Amino acid sequence: MDIEPITVEELNKYIKTKIDGDEFLNNVYVRGEISNFKLHYTGHMYFSLKDEKSLIKCIMFKNNVQYLNFMPKDGMKVCILGSVSVFERDGVYQIYAKAMKQDGIGSLYETYEKMKAKLEEEGLFDKEHKKRIPMFPKTIGVLTSSTGAVIRDIINVSTRRNPNVRIRLMPVPVQGPGAEKEISLAIKKANEEKIADVLIIGRGGGSLEDLWPFNEETLARAIYESEIPIISAVGHETDFTIADFVADLRAPTPSAAAELAVPNIADVKYTISSYKNRYKVALKKKVELMKLRYEKCMARRVFKEPLQNINENYILLDNLIKSINKNVINKINKSRLLLNEKASKLDALSPLKTISRGYAITEKDGKIIKSINQLKCGDKLNIRYNDGNVKASVEEINNL
C-alpha cells in the first residue's frame, strides 16, 4: 500500500503542535547550570541549561531580559520559568524562558573563584611582576591548536602589520583533560630554547568547560614563571580566565593579541618620517636663532672696539693708584704729627730734662734713691749729672 510522504516542515509543525498542546510543557520550572551563554546585540539571551547528564537549549527574549536583576554567565546555577516549544526551521526544541532567578553558583565556577582568590593572594596577578611587551619583536611564539582559526588570524594580522616578523607555531591542545600540562611544557620549552621575544597563548571562544585548562593552577604558575613576556588571548572579549589575570598582557581576541604584539610598520615609518620633519624644522629654527644671536653679539661695542674696555680699565687703575698714594701720604703725615705731639709730652716728663736744670739722680745698686731711709753709712752711690756720673759713699745721714 502506497503512503504519501510528508515534508520536513509538516513534520516539524506537527511536533510543534503536539508540544504546544501539552499543558505541562507550557509552564515548566527547571533548575540547571548555564553554559555557552551569549548576549546578542539585539538584547536576546541564548544559552544552554545543563545538569550532570543532560542539556537543553534556551532563549530569553529582550522583553523578558529587562526584568532580570542580575547578568547570567557561564557556570551560574539558575531556576527558569518558561515553556518548551519547537523552532520549526531547525527542528530543535528549546525552552523559551520568561523568568529566571539565581540558584547558587555552578561547581566549576565556584572552583574558578576559589582558585582566582588563592592565586591573587599569592601575588600572581600583581602588576609589579608583569613584564613589558617588546616594542619590535623579531619572533612571536604562538601556543595554540595547529588546525584552528587562531593561528590563521594571528598570521594574517601579523604579516599585514609587519611582514618581517617571524611567527613560530608551537602546537598544543587548547581544551580537554591534560591540555594545561601540554601548554605549560610548551612555555617551559620556549623559555629554555629562547625561541621567541614574546609568546601568545590563544584559542577561540567556548563554554566554561571548554576554557577550563586556562583556569588550572599548573598553567597559571607556568605563565607566572616565564621569562618571555606572554599575551593571553583566550575566548571572546567577555571571557575571562585565570591565564588572563596572570599573563603580562590580556587581549580580547587572538587578532587583537597580534595587533598588540606586532607594531604596524606603516605607522612606525610614518612616525619616523614625522619626527624627521619635526627635527628638520626645529634644526632650521635653531640655526636661525643662533644666527640672530651671533649678529647681535657682533654688533656690540666690545667686538667693534675690543681695546676700549682695556683702556678704560687702565684709566680706572691709574686713578686708584693716585688715590692710594694720596691716602698713604696723608696717613704718614697724620702719624708724624701724632708722634711729635707724644714725643713733646714724653720729653717734658723725662728725668734727663730735670737733670739739665741742675738736678742729679742718685742710684744705689742700679736703683734710684728716693729717700734717705734707703741709705746707710758706707753705702756706695752713683750720682748722675747732666754731663756725667760721680762715684761717692755715704759718710753721714741727717734727717729733716
LUMFI-151214 format. One record per residue (C-alpha): residue in three letters; x, y, z; residue number from 1. Coordinates in nm, 2 decimals, m for minus. Layout:
! LUMFI-151214
+------+--------+--------+--------+-----+
: code :     px :     py :     pz : pos :
+------+--------+--------+--------+-----+
:  ALA :      X :      Y :      Z : NUM :
...
+------+--------+--------+--------+-----+
This chain:
! LUMFI-151214
+------+--------+--------+--------+-----+
: code :     px :     py :     pz : pos :
+------+--------+--------+--------+-----+
:  MET :   0.00 :   0.00 :   0.00 :   1 :
:  ASP :   0.14 :   0.34 :  m0.11 :   2 :
:  ILE :   0.18 :   0.61 :   0.17 :   3 :
:  GLU :   0.20 :   0.97 :   0.07 :   4 :
:  PRO :   0.52 :   1.12 :   0.23 :   5 :
:  ILE :   0.50 :   1.45 :   0.42 :   6 :
:  THR :   0.76 :   1.73 :   0.42 :   7 :
:  VAL :   1.01 :   1.80 :   0.69 :   8 :
:  GLU :   0.82 :   2.13 :   0.75 :   9 :
:  GLU :   0.50 :   1.94 :   0.80 :  10 :
:  LEU :   0.66 :   1.70 :   1.05 :  11 :
:  ASN :   0.81 :   1.99 :   1.25 :  12 :
:  LYS :   0.48 :   2.17 :   1.26 :  13 :
:  TYR :   0.31 :   1.85 :   1.38 :  14 :
:  ILE :   0.57 :   1.80 :   1.66 :  15 :
:  LYS :   0.54 :   2.17 :   1.75 :  16 :
:  THR :   0.16 :   2.14 :   1.77 :  17 :
:  LYS :   0.18 :   1.84 :   1.99 :  18 :
:  ILE :   0.44 :   2.00 :   2.23 :  19 :
:  ASP :   0.25 :   2.33 :   2.24 :  20 :
:  GLY :  m0.07 :   2.14 :   2.33 :  21 :
:  ASP :   0.10 :   1.99 :   2.63 :  22 :
:  GLU :   0.00 :   2.19 :   2.94 :  23 :
:  PHE :   0.30 :   2.07 :   3.14 :  24 :
:  LEU :   0.54 :   2.18 :   2.88 :  25 :
:  ASN :   0.37 :   2.52 :   2.85 :  26 :
:  ASN :   0.47 :   2.61 :   3.21 :  27 :
:  VAL :   0.79 :   2.44 :   3.32 :  28 :
:  TYR :   1.01 :   2.53 :   3.61 :  29 :
:  VAL :   1.36 :   2.40 :   3.55 :  30 :
:  ARG :   1.68 :   2.41 :   3.76 :  31 :
:  GLY :   2.02 :   2.38 :   3.59 :  32 :
:  GLU :   2.37 :   2.53 :   3.52 :  33 :
:  ILE :   2.42 :   2.79 :   3.24 :  34 :
:  SER :   2.66 :   2.71 :   2.96 :  35 :
:  ASN :   2.75 :   2.86 :   2.63 :  36 :
:  PHE :   2.59 :   3.19 :   2.73 :  37 :
:  LYS :   2.57 :   3.47 :   2.47 :  38 :
:  LEU :   2.41 :   3.81 :   2.49 :  39 :
:  HIS :   2.31 :   3.90 :   2.14 :  40 :
:  TYR :   2.33 :   4.26 :   2.02 :  41 :
:  THR :   1.95 :   4.26 :   1.98 :  42 :
:  GLY :   1.92 :   4.21 :   2.36 :  43 :
:  HIS :   1.81 :   3.85 :   2.34 :  44 :
:  MET :   2.00 :   3.59 :   2.55 :  45 :
:  TYR :   2.10 :   3.25 :   2.41 :  46 :
:  PHE :   2.24 :   2.97 :   2.63 :  47 :
:  SER :   2.21 :   2.61 :   2.74 :  48 :
:  LEU :   2.09 :   2.47 :   3.07 :  49 :
:  LYS :   2.25 :   2.15 :   3.19 :  50 :
:  ASP :   2.29 :   1.91 :   3.47 :  51 :
:  GLU :   2.52 :   1.61 :   3.52 :  52 :
:  LYS :   2.36 :   1.41 :   3.25 :  53 :
:  SER :   2.16 :   1.63 :   3.01 :  54 :
:  LEU :   2.15 :   1.96 :   2.83 :  55 :
:  ILE :   1.87 :   2.17 :   2.67 :  56 :
:  LYS :   1.89 :   2.49 :   2.47 :  57 :
:  CYS :   1.73 :   2.81 :   2.60 :  58 :
:  ILE :   1.64 :   3.15 :   2.48 :  59 :
:  MET :   1.51 :   3.46 :   2.67 :  60 :
:  PHE :   1.38 :   3.74 :   2.46 :  61 :
:  LYS :   1.46 :   4.11 :   2.52 :  62 :
:  ASN :   1.12 :   4.19 :   2.66 :  63 :
:  ASN :   1.18 :   3.94 :   2.94 :  64 :
:  VAL :   1.55 :   4.01 :   2.99 :  65 :
:  GLN :   1.48 :   4.37 :   3.10 :  66 :
:  TYR :   1.32 :   4.23 :   3.43 :  67 :
:  LEU :   1.64 :   4.04 :   3.54 :  68 :
:  ASN :   1.82 :   4.19 :   3.84 :  69 :
:  PHE :   2.15 :   4.01 :   3.75 :  70 :
:  MET :   2.36 :   3.92 :   3.45 :  71 :
:  PRO :   2.37 :   3.55 :   3.38 :  72 :
:  LYS :   2.70 :   3.39 :   3.29 :  73 :
:  ASP :   2.85 :   3.05 :   3.23 :  74 :
:  GLY :   2.87 :   2.83 :   3.54 :  75 :
:  MET :   2.59 :   3.00 :   3.72 :  76 :
:  LYS :   2.31 :   2.78 :   3.86 :  77 :
:  VAL :   1.96 :   2.92 :   3.79 :  78 :
:  CYS :   1.59 :   2.83 :   3.80 :  79 :
:  ILE :   1.40 :   2.91 :   3.48 :  80 :
:  LEU :   1.02 :   2.95 :   3.44 :  81 :
:  GLY :   0.92 :   2.92 :   3.07 :  82 :
:  SER :   0.77 :   2.70 :   2.81 :  83 :
:  VAL :   0.91 :   2.43 :   2.58 :  84 :
:  SER :   0.85 :   2.47 :   2.21 :  85 :
:  VAL :   1.00 :   2.37 :   1.87 :  86 :
:  PHE :   1.18 :   2.61 :   1.64 :  87 :
:  GLU :   1.04 :   2.48 :   1.32 :  88 :
:  ARG :   1.32 :   2.59 :   1.09 :  89 :
:  ASP :   1.59 :   2.38 :   1.27 :  90 :
:  GLY :   1.36 :   2.12 :   1.42 :  91 :
:  VAL :   1.51 :   2.20 :   1.76 :  92 :
:  TYR :   1.31 :   2.21 :   2.08 :  93 :
:  GLN :   1.42 :   2.46 :   2.34 :  94 :
:  ILE :   1.30 :   2.64 :   2.65 :  95 :
:  TYR :   1.16 :   2.99 :   2.59 :  96 :
:  ALA :   1.24 :   3.15 :   2.93 :  97 :
:  LYS :   1.00 :   3.40 :   3.08 :  98 :
:  ALA :   1.17 :   3.45 :   3.42 :  99 :
:  MET :   1.50 :   3.35 :   3.58 : 100 :
:  LYS :   1.65 :   3.36 :   3.93 : 101 :
:  GLN :   1.99 :   3.26 :   4.06 : 102 :
:  ASP :   2.01 :   2.92 :   4.23 : 103 :
:  GLY :   2.37 :   2.94 :   4.35 : 104 :
:  ILE :   2.70 :   2.91 :   4.15 : 105 :
:  GLY :   2.79 :   2.61 :   3.95 : 106 :
:  SER :   3.07 :   2.38 :   4.08 : 107 :
:  LEU :   3.31 :   2.48 :   3.80 : 108 :
:  TYR :   3.25 :   2.85 :   3.86 : 109 :
:  GLU :   3.29 :   2.80 :   4.23 : 110 :
:  THR :   3.62 :   2.63 :   4.18 : 111 :
:  TYR :   3.73 :   2.91 :   3.94 : 112 :
:  GLU :   3.66 :   3.17 :   4.20 : 113 :
:  LYS :   3.84 :   2.99 :   4.47 : 114 :
:  MET :   4.15 :   2.94 :   4.25 : 115 :
:  LYS :   4.14 :   3.30 :   4.14 : 116 :
:  ALA :   4.13 :   3.42 :   4.50 : 117 :
:  LYS :   4.41 :   3.19 :   4.60 : 118 :
:  LEU :   4.65 :   3.29 :   4.32 : 119 :
:  GLU :   4.56 :   3.66 :   4.37 : 120 :
:  GLU :   4.65 :   3.64 :   4.74 : 121 :
:  GLU :   4.99 :   3.48 :   4.64 : 122 :
:  GLY :   5.07 :   3.77 :   4.42 : 123 :
:  LEU :   5.05 :   3.60 :   4.08 : 124 :
:  PHE :   4.83 :   3.89 :   3.94 : 125 :
:  ASP :   5.05 :   4.17 :   4.07 : 126 :
:  LYS :   5.12 :   4.44 :   3.82 : 127 :
:  GLU :   5.48 :   4.48 :   3.96 : 128 :
:  HIS :   5.56 :   4.13 :   3.82 : 129 :
:  LYS :   5.43 :   4.18 :   3.47 : 130 :
:  LYS :   5.69 :   4.22 :   3.20 : 131 :
:  ARG :   5.69 :   4.48 :   2.93 : 132 :
:  ILE :   5.60 :   4.36 :   2.58 : 133 :
:  PRO :   5.89 :   4.43 :   2.35 : 134 :
:  MET :   5.82 :   4.71 :   2.11 : 135 :
:  PHE :   5.98 :   4.55 :   1.80 : 136 :
:  PRO :   5.98 :   4.17 :   1.84 : 137 :
:  LYS :   6.16 :   3.96 :   1.58 : 138 :
:  THR :   5.99 :   3.63 :   1.66 : 139 :
:  ILE :   5.65 :   3.57 :   1.81 : 140 :
:  GLY :   5.57 :   3.22 :   1.95 : 141 :
:  VAL :   5.21 :   3.11 :   1.93 : 142 :
:  LEU :   5.08 :   2.84 :   2.15 : 143 :
:  THR :   4.75 :   2.72 :   2.01 : 144 :
:  SER :   4.59 :   2.44 :   1.80 : 145 :
:  SER :   4.76 :   2.39 :   1.46 : 146 :
:  THR :   4.42 :   2.34 :   1.29 : 147 :
:  GLY :   4.21 :   2.62 :   1.45 : 148 :
:  ALA :   4.14 :   2.97 :   1.32 : 149 :
:  VAL :   4.35 :   3.13 :   1.59 : 150 :
:  ILE :   4.69 :   3.07 :   1.41 : 151 :
:  ARG :   4.55 :   3.19 :   1.08 : 152 :
:  ASP :   4.41 :   3.51 :   1.23 : 153 :
:  ILE :   4.74 :   3.58 :   1.40 : 154 :
:  ILE :   4.94 :   3.51 :   1.09 : 155 :
:  ASN :   4.71 :   3.73 :   0.88 : 156 :
:  VAL :   4.72 :   4.02 :   1.12 : 157 :
:  SER :   5.10 :   4.00 :   1.19 : 158 :
:  THR :   5.21 :   3.97 :   0.83 : 159 :
:  ARG :   4.98 :   4.26 :   0.73 : 160 :
:  ARG :   5.12 :   4.48 :   1.01 : 161 :
:  ASN :   5.49 :   4.38 :   0.97 : 162 :
:  PRO :   5.59 :   4.12 :   0.71 : 163 :
:  ASN :   5.94 :   4.09 :   0.86 : 164 :
:  VAL :   5.81 :   3.94 :   1.19 : 165 :
:  ARG :   5.86 :   3.56 :   1.22 : 166 :
:  ILE :   5.57 :   3.36 :   1.35 : 167 :
:  ARG :   5.66 :   3.03 :   1.52 : 168 :
:  LEU :   5.37 :   2.79 :   1.60 : 169 :
:  MET :   5.40 :   2.56 :   1.90 : 170 :
:  PRO :   5.10 :   2.32 :   1.85 : 171 :
:  VAL :   4.93 :   2.24 :   2.18 : 172 :
:  PRO :   4.58 :   2.11 :   2.27 : 173 :
:  VAL :   4.36 :   2.40 :   2.39 : 174 :
:  GLN :   4.08 :   2.20 :   2.56 : 175 :
:  GLY :   4.02 :   1.87 :   2.73 : 176 :
:  PRO :   4.20 :   1.69 :   3.01 : 177 :
:  GLY :   4.57 :   1.74 :   3.03 : 178 :
:  ALA :   4.57 :   2.04 :   2.79 : 179 :
:  GLU :   4.71 :   2.27 :   3.07 : 180 :
:  LYS :   5.01 :   2.04 :   3.12 : 181 :
:  GLU :   5.09 :   2.04 :   2.75 : 182 :
:  ILE :   5.07 :   2.42 :   2.73 : 183 :
:  SER :   5.28 :   2.45 :   3.05 : 184 :
:  LEU :   5.55 :   2.23 :   2.90 : 185 :
:  ALA :   5.55 :   2.43 :   2.58 : 186 :
:  ILE :   5.60 :   2.75 :   2.78 : 187 :
:  LYS :   5.89 :   2.59 :   2.96 : 188 :
:  LYS :   6.05 :   2.47 :   2.63 : 189 :
:  ALA :   6.01 :   2.82 :   2.47 : 190 :
:  ASN :   6.20 :   2.97 :   2.77 : 191 :
:  GLU :   6.47 :   2.71 :   2.77 : 192 :
:  GLU :   6.54 :   2.74 :   2.39 : 193 :
:  LYS :   6.46 :   3.11 :   2.38 : 194 :
:  ILE :   6.26 :   3.06 :   2.06 : 195 :
:  ALA :   6.07 :   3.39 :   2.07 : 196 :
:  ASP :   6.07 :   3.75 :   2.20 : 197 :
:  VAL :   5.70 :   3.72 :   2.31 : 198 :
:  LEU :   5.45 :   3.44 :   2.34 : 199 :
:  ILE :   5.08 :   3.44 :   2.25 : 200 :
:  ILE :   4.86 :   3.18 :   2.42 : 201 :
:  GLY :   4.53 :   3.17 :   2.23 : 202 :
:  ARG :   4.21 :   2.98 :   2.14 : 203 :
:  GLY :   3.86 :   3.07 :   2.03 : 204 :
:  GLY :   3.56 :   3.11 :   2.25 : 205 :
:  GLY :   3.37 :   2.84 :   2.43 : 206 :
:  SER :   3.19 :   2.74 :   2.74 : 207 :
:  LEU :   3.35 :   2.74 :   3.08 : 208 :
:  GLU :   3.42 :   2.37 :   3.04 : 209 :
:  ASP :   3.59 :   2.43 :   2.71 : 210 :
:  LEU :   3.81 :   2.71 :   2.85 : 211 :
:  TRP :   3.88 :   2.52 :   3.18 : 212 :
:  PRO :   4.25 :   2.43 :   3.10 : 213 :
:  PHE :   4.33 :   2.80 :   3.12 : 214 :
:  ASN :   4.19 :   2.82 :   3.47 : 215 :
:  GLU :   4.42 :   2.54 :   3.60 : 216 :
:  GLU :   4.69 :   2.63 :   3.86 : 217 :
:  THR :   4.96 :   2.44 :   3.67 : 218 :
:  LEU :   4.93 :   2.67 :   3.37 : 219 :
:  ALA :   4.89 :   2.98 :   3.58 : 220 :
:  ARG :   5.23 :   2.91 :   3.75 : 221 :
:  ALA :   5.40 :   2.83 :   3.42 : 222 :
:  ILE :   5.29 :   3.17 :   3.28 : 223 :
:  TYR :   5.40 :   3.35 :   3.60 : 224 :
:  GLU :   5.75 :   3.19 :   3.59 : 225 :
:  SER :   5.80 :   3.25 :   3.22 : 226 :
:  GLU :   6.09 :   3.49 :   3.14 : 227 :
:  ILE :   5.94 :   3.56 :   2.80 : 228 :
:  PRO :   5.65 :   3.80 :   2.81 : 229 :
:  ILE :   5.32 :   3.63 :   2.75 : 230 :
:  ILE :   5.00 :   3.77 :   2.59 : 231 :
:  SER :   4.68 :   3.58 :   2.68 : 232 :
:  ALA :   4.41 :   3.57 :   2.41 : 233 :
:  VAL :   4.17 :   3.31 :   2.53 : 234 :
:  GLY :   3.80 :   3.31 :   2.43 : 235 :
:  HIS :   3.59 :   3.60 :   2.34 : 236 :
:  GLU :   3.61 :   3.96 :   2.47 : 237 :
:  THR :   3.36 :   3.87 :   2.75 : 238 :
:  ASP :   3.55 :   3.56 :   2.86 : 239 :
:  PHE :   3.80 :   3.59 :   3.15 : 240 :
:  THR :   4.03 :   3.31 :   3.25 : 241 :
:  ILE :   4.29 :   3.29 :   3.52 : 242 :
:  ALA :   4.55 :   3.28 :   3.25 : 243 :
:  ASP :   4.43 :   3.63 :   3.15 : 244 :
:  PHE :   4.50 :   3.76 :   3.50 : 245 :
:  VAL :   4.85 :   3.61 :   3.53 : 246 :
:  ALA :   4.97 :   3.69 :   3.18 : 247 :
:  ASP :   5.17 :   4.01 :   3.12 : 248 :
:  LEU :   4.90 :   4.14 :   2.89 : 249 :
:  ARG :   4.55 :   4.03 :   2.81 : 250 :
:  ALA :   4.40 :   4.06 :   2.46 : 251 :
:  PRO :   4.02 :   4.03 :   2.40 : 252 :
:  THR :   4.08 :   3.81 :   2.09 : 253 :
:  PRO :   4.37 :   3.64 :   1.91 : 254 :
:  SER :   4.36 :   3.90 :   1.63 : 255 :
:  ALA :   4.39 :   4.18 :   1.90 : 256 :
:  ALA :   4.68 :   3.99 :   2.05 : 257 :
:  ALA :   4.86 :   4.00 :   1.72 : 258 :
:  GLU :   4.80 :   4.38 :   1.70 : 259 :
:  LEU :   4.93 :   4.43 :   2.05 : 260 :
:  ALA :   5.24 :   4.22 :   1.98 : 261 :
:  VAL :   5.33 :   4.34 :   1.63 : 262 :
:  PRO :   5.37 :   4.71 :   1.56 : 263 :
:  ASN :   5.23 :   4.84 :   1.23 : 264 :
:  ILE :   5.53 :   4.90 :   1.02 : 265 :
:  ALA :   5.35 :   5.17 :   0.82 : 266 :
:  ASP :   5.27 :   5.36 :   1.14 : 267 :
:  VAL :   5.63 :   5.33 :   1.25 : 268 :
:  LYS :   5.76 :   5.46 :   0.92 : 269 :
:  TYR :   5.50 :   5.75 :   0.94 : 270 :
:  THR :   5.62 :   5.83 :   1.29 : 271 :
:  ILE :   5.98 :   5.83 :   1.19 : 272 :
:  SER :   5.90 :   6.05 :   0.89 : 273 :
:  SER :   5.71 :   6.29 :   1.12 : 274 :
:  TYR :   6.00 :   6.30 :   1.37 : 275 :
:  LYS :   6.24 :   6.36 :   1.08 : 276 :
:  ASN :   6.03 :   6.66 :   0.95 : 277 :
:  ARG :   5.99 :   6.80 :   1.30 : 278 :
:  TYR :   6.37 :   6.77 :   1.37 : 279 :
:  LYS :   6.44 :   6.94 :   1.04 : 280 :
:  VAL :   6.21 :   7.23 :   1.12 : 281 :
:  ALA :   6.35 :   7.25 :   1.47 : 282 :
:  LEU :   6.71 :   7.25 :   1.35 : 283 :
:  LYS :   6.63 :   7.52 :   1.10 : 284 :
:  LYS :   6.48 :   7.74 :   1.37 : 285 :
:  LYS :   6.77 :   7.67 :   1.59 : 286 :
:  VAL :   7.02 :   7.78 :   1.32 : 287 :
:  GLU :   6.82 :   8.10 :   1.26 : 288 :
:  LEU :   6.81 :   8.18 :   1.63 : 289 :
:  MET :   7.19 :   8.12 :   1.67 : 290 :
:  LYS :   7.25 :   8.34 :   1.36 : 291 :
:  LEU :   7.05 :   8.62 :   1.52 : 292 :
:  ARG :   7.24 :   8.58 :   1.85 : 293 :
:  TYR :   7.57 :   8.59 :   1.66 : 294 :
:  GLU :   7.47 :   8.91 :   1.47 : 295 :
:  LYS :   7.35 :   9.07 :   1.79 : 296 :
:  CYS :   7.68 :   8.98 :   1.97 : 297 :
:  MET :   7.89 :   9.11 :   1.68 : 298 :
:  ALA :   7.70 :   9.44 :   1.68 : 299 :
:  ARG :   7.81 :   9.51 :   2.04 : 300 :
:  ARG :   8.09 :   9.77 :   2.10 : 301 :
:  VAL :   8.32 :   9.51 :   2.27 : 302 :
:  PHE :   8.36 :   9.34 :   1.93 : 303 :
:  LYS :   8.39 :   9.67 :   1.73 : 304 :
:  GLU :   8.64 :   9.83 :   1.97 : 305 :
:  PRO :   8.79 :   9.54 :   2.17 : 306 :
:  LEU :   9.06 :   9.77 :   2.34 : 307 :
:  GLN :   8.81 :  10.02 :   2.46 : 308 :
:  ASN :   8.74 :   9.83 :   2.78 : 309 :
:  ILE :   9.11 :   9.77 :   2.85 : 310 :
:  ASN :   9.19 :  10.15 :   2.81 : 311 :
:  GLU :   8.90 :  10.24 :   3.04 : 312 :
:  ASN :   9.03 :   9.99 :   3.30 : 313 :
:  TYR :   9.38 :  10.15 :   3.26 : 314 :
:  ILE :   9.24 :  10.49 :   3.35 : 315 :
:  LEU :   9.05 :  10.34 :   3.64 : 316 :
:  LEU :   9.37 :  10.17 :   3.76 : 317 :
:  ASP :   9.57 :  10.50 :   3.74 : 318 :
:  ASN :   9.30 :  10.68 :   3.94 : 319 :
:  LEU :   9.31 :  10.40 :   4.20 : 320 :
:  ILE :   9.69 :  10.42 :   4.23 : 321 :
:  LYS :   9.68 :  10.80 :   4.28 : 322 :
:  SER :   9.41 :  10.77 :   4.54 : 323 :
:  ILE :   9.61 :  10.50 :   4.72 : 324 :
:  ASN :   9.93 :  10.72 :   4.72 : 325 :
:  LYS :   9.74 :  11.02 :   4.84 : 326 :
:  ASN :   9.58 :  10.82 :   5.12 : 327 :
:  VAL :   9.92 :  10.67 :   5.22 : 328 :
:  ILE :  10.09 :  11.02 :   5.24 : 329 :
:  ASN :   9.80 :  11.16 :   5.44 : 330 :
:  LYS :   9.83 :  10.87 :   5.68 : 331 :
:  ILE :  10.21 :  10.92 :   5.72 : 332 :
:  ASN :  10.17 :  11.30 :   5.79 : 333 :
:  LYS :   9.90 :  11.24 :   6.05 : 334 :
:  SER :  10.12 :  10.97 :   6.22 : 335 :
:  ARG :  10.41 :  11.22 :   6.22 : 336 :
:  LEU :  10.21 :  11.49 :   6.39 : 337 :
:  LEU :  10.09 :  11.25 :   6.65 : 338 :
:  LEU :  10.44 :  11.12 :   6.71 : 339 :
:  ASN :  10.58 :  11.47 :   6.76 : 340 :
:  GLU :  10.30 :  11.55 :   7.00 : 341 :
:  LYS :  10.36 :  11.24 :   7.20 : 342 :
:  ALA :  10.74 :  11.30 :   7.20 : 343 :
:  SER :  10.70 :  11.65 :   7.33 : 344 :
:  LYS :  10.48 :  11.53 :   7.62 : 345 :
:  LEU :  10.73 :  11.25 :   7.69 : 346 :
:  ASP :  11.03 :  11.49 :   7.68 : 347 :
:  ALA :  10.86 :  11.71 :   7.93 : 348 :
:  LEU :  10.83 :  11.42 :   8.17 : 349 :
:  SER :  11.19 :  11.29 :   8.11 : 350 :
:  PRO :  11.43 :  11.28 :   8.41 : 351 :
:  LEU :  11.71 :  11.39 :   8.18 : 352 :
:  LYS :  11.52 :  11.71 :   8.13 : 353 :
:  THR :  11.52 :  11.76 :   8.51 : 354 :
:  ILE :  11.90 :  11.69 :   8.53 : 355 :
:  SER :  11.96 :  11.95 :   8.27 : 356 :
:  ARG :  11.81 :  12.21 :   8.50 : 357 :
:  GLY :  12.08 :  12.14 :   8.77 : 358 :
:  TYR :  11.94 :  11.84 :   8.95 : 359 :
:  ALA :  12.11 :  11.50 :   8.99 : 360 :
:  ILE :  11.99 :  11.14 :   9.02 : 361 :
:  THR :  12.13 :  10.92 :   9.30 : 362 :
:  GLU :  12.15 :  10.55 :   9.24 : 363 :
:  LYS :  12.24 :  10.26 :   9.46 : 364 :
:  ASP :  12.29 :   9.92 :   9.31 : 365 :
:  GLY :  12.12 :  10.04 :   9.00 : 366 :
:  LYS :  11.81 :  10.16 :   9.18 : 367 :
:  ILE :  11.71 :  10.53 :   9.22 : 368 :
:  ILE :  11.72 :  10.65 :   9.58 : 369 :
:  LYS :  11.41 :  10.85 :   9.66 : 370 :
:  SER :  11.45 :  10.87 :  10.05 : 371 :
:  ILE :  11.74 :  10.87 :  10.30 : 372 :
:  ASN :  11.57 :  10.58 :  10.46 : 373 :
:  GLN :  11.71 :  10.37 :  10.17 : 374 :
:  LEU :  12.07 :  10.46 :  10.28 : 375 :
:  LYS :  12.31 :  10.38 :  10.55 : 376 :
:  CYS :  12.66 :  10.50 :  10.62 : 377 :
:  GLY :  12.92 :  10.34 :  10.39 : 378 :
:  ASP :  12.69 :  10.27 :  10.10 : 379 :
:  LYS :  12.84 :  10.32 :   9.76 : 380 :
:  LEU :  12.64 :  10.56 :   9.54 : 381 :
:  ASN :  12.63 :  10.66 :   9.17 : 382 :
:  ILE :  12.53 :  11.02 :   9.11 : 383 :
:  ARG :  12.42 :  11.11 :   8.76 : 384 :
:  TYR :  12.46 :  11.47 :   8.63 : 385 :
:  ASN :  12.37 :  11.62 :   8.31 : 386 :
:  ASP :  12.73 :  11.58 :   8.18 : 387 :
:  GLY :  12.85 :  11.26 :   8.36 : 388 :
:  ASN :  12.85 :  11.03 :   8.66 : 389 :
:  VAL :  13.02 :  11.06 :   9.01 : 390 :
:  LYS :  13.10 :  10.77 :   9.24 : 391 :
:  ALA :  13.05 :  10.85 :   9.61 : 392 :
:  SER :  13.00 :  10.70 :   9.95 : 393 :
:  VAL :  12.77 :  10.79 :  10.25 : 394 :
:  GLU :  12.96 :  10.93 :  10.54 : 395 :
:  GLU :  12.67 :  11.09 :  10.74 : 396 :
:  ILE :  12.29 :  11.07 :  10.73 : 397 :
:  ASN :  12.08 :  11.36 :  10.87 : 398 :
:  ASN :  11.70 :  11.35 :  10.89 : 399 :
:  LEU :  11.50 :  11.67 :  10.85 : 400 :
+------+--------+--------+--------+-----+
